[in-house]
Amino acid sequence: MMVQIGWYEIFTTVLLIIFVILVVLLFVFIGWFVVWKLILSQFRFFREILGMENGREHEAKKSASGNQPAQGVGTQLAPETPGHIRRRMERLSSGSAGGLTVS
């Protein structure tokens, strides 16, 4: 016994496959958008990769907003620097390297 497949069955199958692919792509894009807004946009690395902002523009914005001083950026430490690193940098900049001398 041979079963015949009509145009209606072929059309609905192709339409269903296209619809499923579109729904999957929609969920992927919505998921990417949510992850971008909540997490990835916070990292300068991803913004630079996508060409949204380079490092110098970001540093200029930080210094203009008052989070980081505009002058002496290389010599002053950011407020979020851990204390042990801050103390070590202060010792090195004052000239004493923890009491060690090189002969």
C-alpha positions in Angstrom: 0.0 0.0 0.0 1.4 3.4 -1.0 0.6 6.6 0.9 0.5 9.7 -1.1 1.8 13.0 0.3 0.0 16.0 -0.9 1.1 19.6 -1.3 -0.6 20.6 1.8 1.5 18.2 4.0 4.7 19.4 2.3 3.8 23.1 2.7 2.8 22.7 6.4 6.0 20.7 7.2 8.3 23.4 5.5 6.3 26.2 7.3 6.7 24.4 10.6 10.4 24.0 10.2 10.9 27.7 9.3 8.7 28.7 12.3 10.8 26.5 14.7 14.0 27.9 13.4 12.7 31.5 13.8 11.6 30.8 17.4 15.0 29.3 18.3 16.8 32.3 16.8 14.5 34.7 18.7 15.2 33.0 22.0 19.0 33.1 21.3 18.9 36.9 20.5 16.7 37.7 23.5 19.1 35.7 25.8 22.2 37.4 24.3 20.5 40.8 24.8 19.7 40.1 28.5 23.2 38.8 29.2 24.7 41.8 27.4 22.7 44.3 29.4 23.2 42.6 32.8 26.7 41.3 32.6 28.8 41.7 29.5 28.4 45.4 28.9 30.2 46.0 32.3 33.5 44.7 30.9 35.7 47.0 28.9 37.1 44.0 27.0 33.8 43.3 25.3 33.0 46.9 24.6 36.4 47.3 22.9 35.9 44.1 20.9 32.6 45.4 19.5 34.1 48.8 18.9 31.7 50.6 21.2 34.4 52.4 23.2 38.2 52.2 23.3 40.3 52.3 26.5 41.4 55.9 26.2 37.8 57.2 25.8 36.8 55.1 28.8 39.6 56.5 31.0 38.7 60.1 29.9 35.1 59.5 30.9 36.2 58.1 34.3 38.5 61.1 35.0 35.8 63.5 33.9 33.2 62.0 36.2 35.5 62.3 39.2 36.2 58.7 39.9 39.8 59.1 39.0 41.9 62.2 39.1 42.8 63.7 35.7 46.4 64.5 36.5 48.9 62.0 37.8 46.9 58.9 36.8 50.0 56.8 36.7 51.2 57.7 40.2 48.0 57.7 42.2 46.2 54.5 42.9 42.5 54.0 42.4 40.4 53.9 45.6 39.5 50.2 44.9 43.1 49.1 45.0 43.7 46.6 47.9 45.5 47.9 50.9 48.6 45.6 50.7 49.2 46.8 47.1 48.6 50.4 48.0 51.1 50.2 51.0 53.7 48.5 48.8 53.4 51.2 46.1 53.7 53.9 48.7 56.8 52.3 50.1 58.3 52.0 46.6 57.5 55.6 45.7 58.9 57.0 49.0 62.3 55.3 48.2 62.4 52.5 50.8 61.9 49.0 49.5 61.0 47.4 52.8 64.4 47.9 54.4 66.2 45.9 51.7 69.2 47.4 50.1 71.0 46.2 47.0 74.8 46.1 47.3 
